[in-house]
């Protein structure tokens, strides 16, 4: 149940970020992306789905 709540919060945050009319990205201390919004994807030309999947699954060494 806790993982379901966490997923819902992440989805809500992503939906909120995608409404921002500017670039939003959050990176950790190593520079790995953790969150990005649609405007950032449009500007960089990267596929949002792939970039977001990589941002969620990458972990620092």
N, C-alpha and C positions, 0 to 999 in steps of 0.2 A: 504494500500500500504506500509506503514512503517513497518508493521509486516512481509510482504513478503520480504522486503529488509533485515530485521534483520535475518530472517530464512536463506536467501541465504548466509549471512556473516557467520552464525554459521556452515552451511554445508561446506563452503569453509575452515573455520578454522579447522573443524574436518578432512577434507580430507588432509589438510596440516600436521596436527599432526600425522595422521596415516602413513605418509611417513618417520617420524623420526625413525631412527634405535635404539632408546633407549626409556627408560620409561619417559612418560610425564604425569603429573597429576597436576591439579590446585585445591586447596581447599580454602574455605573461612576461615574467622577468627575462625569459630566454628569447623573447621575440616571437614565439609561436602564437598565431592568431587563436583567439578563443571565441569571439563573437564578431560578426560582420553584418552589415545591413545591405539591403537591395541596391541602394545608391552606390555603395562601395563596389559591389560586384559590377554594376553597369559601368562605372568609371574605369575599373581595371580590365574589363572585358572578360573576367573569369565567370564561369558557370557558378551560380549561387549554390546550387545543390551540392556540387562537388566541393566547393570551397568550404561550405558549412560543415560537410561531413568530415573533411580533413581537420577543420578547426576543433570539432568536438572530440575526435579520436586521437589527435596527437597529444603525446604527453612528454614532458621533459625527461631527459635521460638521467 
